Structure formats: structure tokens, C-alpha cells
């Protein structure tokens, strides 16, 4: 059984089914996130530091780029993952 970390389980349906054929989604095949522990930590720290700029209680919208051992870009809104993009290593220039 594959367990999804709770942080990436907040990806909305439109985002986790968009990149796959409809018939796959009908069999509960979906896109999941990676780098969850790293992204969750960065999201938490960034929200805490940026919160002082939001006097009305709103949470900041954050874009997190995880580079190293693969790469992903994650959009976080209200502390929840809204979408995630994965980059293949052959599309990255590494030094």
C-alpha cells in the first residue's frame, strides 16, 4: 500500500488528475507530490516569517522550489498544497 504524506494530500482534484488520462483517474491513479518533508518545513517557516505582513489574518501564498535529488516546484495557499510541478533531471543543468 502506498501512503501519501498528509501535506501533499491537500492537492485539489483538478491538479492531481490534470496530467493523466481520464481513464487512469477513474481507477484512482493520480499525481502525488514529492519532497513533502522539505516543502512542509519551508512552507511552515516562510509562513511564520511572512505572517507579520498580513494583519488581517490571511496566510501568504508561497511558491517553493526544491532543488537537489530531483526538483519540484510547489504552490502553497492557506498552508495547503495547491499544485506541484516535477522537473526531470535531464532537463536541469547540474554542476
N, CA, C and O of each residue as an XYZ file, in Angstrom:
380
protein
N       0.840     -1.182      0.000
C       0.000      0.000      0.000
C       0.882      1.241      0.000
O       1.839      1.330      0.770
N       0.562      2.189     -0.857
C       1.300      3.439     -0.953
C       0.582      4.487     -0.132
O      -0.594      4.767     -0.365
N       1.277      5.064      0.820
C       0.666      6.084      1.675
C       1.159      7.473      1.261
O       2.356      7.695      1.074
N       0.226      8.380      1.126
C       0.550      9.748      0.753
C       0.807     10.555      2.015
O      -0.013     10.541      2.933
N       1.928     11.256      2.076
C       2.125     12.130      3.227
C       0.988     13.138      3.312
O       0.552     13.664      2.288
N       0.502     13.414      4.520
C      -0.650     14.321      4.657
C      -0.453     15.684      3.994
O      -1.423     16.274      3.519
N       0.769     16.196      3.950
C       0.988     17.514      3.366
C       0.588     17.553      1.898
O      -0.048     18.513      1.462
N       0.943     16.538      1.132
C       0.601     16.530     -0.292
C      -0.801     15.985     -0.557
O      -1.259     16.017     -1.700
N      -1.479     15.496      0.444
C      -2.842     15.000      0.229
C      -3.827     16.141      0.035
O      -4.996     15.897     -0.264
N      -3.378     17.388      0.201
C      -4.260     18.539      0.017
C      -4.299     19.043     -1.422
O      -4.996     20.015     -1.715
N      -3.562     18.398     -2.320
C      -3.604     18.800     -3.729
C      -5.038     18.619     -4.230
O      -5.595     17.527     -4.110
N      -5.652     19.683     -4.795
C      -7.030     19.558     -5.266
C      -7.150     18.631     -6.470
O      -6.184     18.412     -7.201
N      -8.339     18.096     -6.663
C      -8.575     17.100     -7.710
C      -8.145     17.588     -9.094
O      -7.540     16.824     -9.847
N      -8.442     18.847     -9.449
C      -8.066     19.332    -10.781
C      -6.562     19.244    -10.999
O      -6.111     19.030    -12.125
N      -5.783     19.407     -9.938
C      -4.327     19.394    -10.072
C      -3.765     17.983    -10.109
O      -2.788     17.730    -10.814
N      -4.363     17.061     -9.365
C      -3.785     15.706     -9.359
C      -4.320     14.820    -10.470
O      -3.795     13.727    -10.681
N      -5.357     15.261    -11.192
C      -5.840     14.455    -12.315
C      -5.513     15.072    -13.671
O      -5.587     14.387    -14.691
N      -5.156     16.342    -13.699
C      -4.901     17.027    -14.973
C      -3.865     16.330    -15.857
O      -4.121     16.160    -17.049
N      -2.718     15.924    -15.337
C      -1.681     15.427    -16.239
C      -1.840     13.970    -16.682
O      -0.973     13.451    -17.385
N      -2.916     13.307    -16.292
C      -3.053     11.890    -16.638
C      -4.347     11.661    -17.427
O      -5.292     12.443    -17.316
N      -4.386     10.584    -18.227
C      -5.600     10.275    -18.982
C      -6.793     10.039    -18.052
O      -6.637      9.518    -16.948
N      -7.973     10.425    -18.509
C      -9.194     10.317    -17.704
C      -9.440      8.888    -17.223
O      -9.868      8.682    -16.087
N      -9.175      7.910    -18.073
C      -9.426      6.513    -17.678
C      -8.511      6.066    -16.533
O      -8.878      5.179    -15.762
N      -7.323      6.673    -16.415
C      -6.455      6.370    -15.276
C      -7.077      6.892    -13.989
O      -7.107      6.201    -12.971
N      -7.570      8.116    -14.052
C      -8.179      8.738    -12.874
C      -9.389      7.937    -12.397
O      -9.672      7.887    -11.200
N     -10.091      7.322    -13.321
C     -11.256      6.509    -12.954
C     -10.853      5.295    -12.124
O     -11.692      4.710    -11.438
N      -9.582      4.910    -12.178
C      -9.058      3.788    -11.392
C      -8.220      4.279    -10.209
O      -7.361      3.559     -9.701
N      -8.483      5.516     -9.781
C      -7.805      6.140     -8.634
C      -6.295      6.301     -8.829
O      -5.543      6.374     -7.857
N      -5.863      6.354    -10.079
C      -4.460      6.655    -10.358
C      -4.370      8.166    -10.443
O      -5.149      8.793    -11.161
N      -3.432      8.759     -9.722
C      -3.344     10.211     -9.640
C      -1.903     10.661     -9.465
O      -1.009      9.850     -9.224
N      -1.697     11.937     -9.588
C      -0.381     12.541     -9.368
C      -0.226     12.806     -7.868
O      -1.151     13.286     -7.213
N       0.947     12.490     -7.342
C       1.278     12.780     -5.946
C       2.453     13.739     -5.911
O       3.086     13.998     -6.935
N       2.738     14.260     -4.740
C       3.854     15.180     -4.584
C       5.090     14.484     -4.058
O       5.011     13.402     -3.475
N       6.223     15.109     -4.267
C       7.483     14.634     -3.729
C       8.103     15.737     -2.891
O       7.641     16.878     -2.906
N       9.132     15.395     -2.177
C       9.856     16.337     -1.323
C       8.946     16.912     -0.247
O       9.138     18.051      0.178
N       7.967     16.148      0.196
C       6.964     16.626      1.149
C       7.529     17.144      2.450
O       7.096     18.189      2.938
N       8.488     16.437      3.024
C       9.056     16.864      4.303
C       9.758     18.208      4.146
O       9.580     19.102      4.973
N      10.553     18.353      3.093
C      11.269     19.597      2.829
C      10.298     20.742      2.554
O      10.431     21.828      3.119
N       9.332     20.496      1.692
C       8.368     21.535      1.316
C       7.514     21.947      2.516
O       7.230     23.131      2.697
N       7.112     20.993      3.322
C       6.301     21.306      4.501
C       7.089     22.192      5.468
O       6.554     23.164      6.001
N       8.348     21.856      5.690
C       9.194     22.644      6.594
C       9.372     24.069      6.068
O       9.182     25.032      6.810
N       9.735     24.203      4.798
C       9.948     25.527      4.216
C       8.652     26.331      4.252
O       8.672     27.524      4.556
N       7.540     25.697      3.947
C       6.234     26.368      3.988
C       5.928     26.892      5.385
O       5.476     28.025      5.548
N       6.177     26.066      6.379
C       5.913     26.453      7.773
C       6.777     27.649      8.185
O       6.268     28.618      8.748
N       8.067     27.581      7.907
C       8.991     28.654      8.280
C       8.656     29.939      7.521
O       8.611     31.017      8.115
N       8.423     29.829      6.213
C       8.112     31.017      5.402
C       6.807     31.661      5.859
O       6.725     32.886      5.954
N       5.790     30.856      6.141
C       4.516     31.395      6.611
C       4.710     32.133      7.929
O       4.178     33.227      8.119
N       5.461     31.543      8.824
C       5.704     32.171     10.121
C       6.427     33.520      9.966
O       6.090     34.492     10.641
N       7.410     33.567      9.082
C       8.170     34.803      8.892
C       7.365     35.860      8.131
O       7.494     37.053      8.409
N       6.545     35.435      7.184
C       5.774     36.385      6.373
C       4.468     36.821      7.032
O       3.891     37.837      6.644
N       4.000     36.073      8.014
C       2.701     36.335      8.634
C       2.597     37.754      9.187
O       1.501     38.313      9.223
N       3.694     38.341      9.614
C       3.668     39.691     10.177
C       3.201     40.738      9.170
O       2.760     41.819      9.561
N       3.295     40.425      7.876
C       2.868     41.354      6.833
C       1.379     41.230      6.512
O       0.848     42.022      5.734
N       0.700     40.243      7.105
C      -0.714     40.008      6.848
C      -1.492     40.305      8.125
O      -1.744     39.408      8.930
N      -1.866     41.552      8.303
C      -2.530     41.996      9.537
C      -3.960     41.484      9.643
O      -4.518     41.443     10.739
N      -4.564     41.090      8.517
C      -5.960     40.644      8.540
C      -6.114     39.137      8.773
O      -7.220     38.609      8.660
N      -5.022     38.441      9.096
C      -5.103     37.016      9.406
C      -4.930     36.086      8.217
O      -4.867     34.868      8.386
N      -4.853     36.652      7.009
C      -4.638     35.794      5.838
C      -3.262     35.153      5.907
O      -2.350     35.681      6.542
N      -3.121     34.005      5.246
C      -1.812     33.354      5.142
C      -1.218     33.682      3.776
O      -1.956     33.833      2.802
N       0.108     33.794      3.695
C       0.727     34.121      2.407
C       0.614     32.971      1.415
O       0.543     31.802      1.795
N       0.599     33.330      0.135
C       0.704     32.348     -0.944
C       2.193     32.177     -1.207
O       2.916     33.163     -1.351
N       2.655     30.932     -1.271
C       4.090     30.672     -1.358
C       4.385     29.730     -2.531
O       3.651     28.769     -2.761
N       5.440     30.008     -3.254
C       5.972     29.110     -4.279
C       7.311     28.601     -3.747
O       8.203     29.393     -3.443
N       7.449     27.285     -3.635
C       8.660     26.680     -3.090
C       9.336     25.860     -4.177
O       8.711     24.996     -4.793
N      10.615     26.133     -4.411
C      11.404     25.357     -5.370
C      12.368     24.467     -4.587
O      13.212     24.964     -3.842
N      12.241     23.169     -4.757
C      13.143     22.205     -4.128
C      14.116     21.745     -5.213
O      13.711     21.140     -6.206
N      15.392     22.035     -5.013
C      16.421     21.659     -5.983
C      17.449     20.783     -5.295
O      18.029     21.171     -4.280
N      17.670     19.623     -5.837
C      18.621     18.677     -5.258
C      17.929     17.337     -5.093
O      16.820     17.270     -4.561
N      18.577     16.265     -5.547
C      17.948     14.935     -5.561
C      16.610     14.998     -6.281
O      15.595     14.518     -5.778
N      16.625     15.594     -7.457
C      15.401     15.849     -8.196
C      14.962     17.268     -7.922
O      15.544     17.943     -7.073
N      13.954     17.728     -8.621
C      13.491     19.092     -8.421
C      11.974     19.137     -8.518
O      11.358     18.416     -9.304
N      11.399     19.990     -7.712
C       9.955     20.203     -7.775
C       9.663     21.649     -7.403
O      10.424     22.290     -6.678
N       8.550     22.141     -7.913
C       8.066     23.466     -7.570
C       6.659     23.263     -7.038
O       5.823     22.641     -7.692
N       6.399     23.794     -5.836
C       5.122     23.568     -5.166
C       4.461     24.900     -4.845
O       5.096     25.811     -4.313
N       3.174     25.002     -5.175
C       2.377     26.181     -4.827
C       1.611     25.869     -3.548
O       0.909     24.861     -3.464
N       1.751     26.747     -2.546
C       1.080     26.554     -1.259
C       0.205     27.777     -0.982
O       0.666     28.916     -1.063
N      -1.057     27.523     -0.657
C      -2.002     28.590     -0.313
C      -2.757     28.164      0.933
O      -3.254     27.041      1.007
N      -2.844     29.050      1.904
C      -3.520     28.757      3.172
C      -2.938     27.517      3.848
O      -3.660     26.769      4.507
N      -1.632     27.301      3.683
C      -0.974     26.170      4.318
C      -1.227     24.834      3.651
O      -0.850     23.795      4.192
N      -1.863     24.842      2.477
C      -2.180     23.597      1.764
C      -1.575     23.619      0.374
O      -1.508     24.665     -0.271
N      -1.132     22.451     -0.082
C      -0.578     22.335     -1.429
C      -1.702     22.518     -2.443
O      -2.739     21.860     -2.359
N      -1.487     23.415     -3.400
C      -2.480     23.659     -4.445
C      -2.065     23.020     -5.761
O      -2.915     22.609     -6.551
N      -0.760     22.935     -5.995
C      -0.282     22.285     -7.215
C       1.206     22.017     -7.065
O       1.880     22.621     -6.231
N       1.710     21.100     -7.888
C       3.129     20.743     -7.833
C       3.609     20.398     -9.234
O       2.886     19.788    -10.021
N       4.822     20.793     -9.528
C       5.439     20.536    -10.826
C       6.744     19.806    -10.576
O       7.524     20.201     -9.709
N       6.985     18.750    -11.327
C       8.226     17.983    -11.207
C       9.108     18.274    -12.403
O       8.622     18.439    -13.522
N      10.390     18.336    -12.165
C      11.353     18.545    -13.238
C      12.232     17.314    -13.351
O      12.747     16.812    -12.352
N      12.398     16.836    -14.560
C      13.274     15.682    -14.777
C      14.726     16.125    -14.714
O      15.065     17.240    -15.110
N      15.570     15.250    -14.218
C      16.988     15.600    -14.070
C      17.633     15.928    -15.415
O      18.537     16.762    -15.469
N      17.189     15.294    -16.501
C      17.814     15.582    -17.795
C      17.441     16.974    -18.304
O      18.058     17.474    -19.245
N      16.430     17.606    -17.685
C      16.051     18.970    -18.070
C      16.712     20.027    -17.186
O      16.472     21.223    -17.353
N      17.548     19.576    -16.243
C      18.202     20.514    -15.346
C      19.699     20.522    -15.629
O      20.285     19.505    -16.001
N      20.296     21.679    -15.447
C      21.744     21.791    -15.550
C      22.300     21.689    -14.149
O      22.033     22.552    -13.313
N      23.063     20.657    -13.879
C      23.624     20.448    -12.559
C      25.139     20.640    -12.620
O      25.774     20.312    -13.622
N      25.699     21.164    -11.558
C      27.153     21.335    -11.543
C      27.775     20.472    -10.469
O      28.994     20.478    -10.301
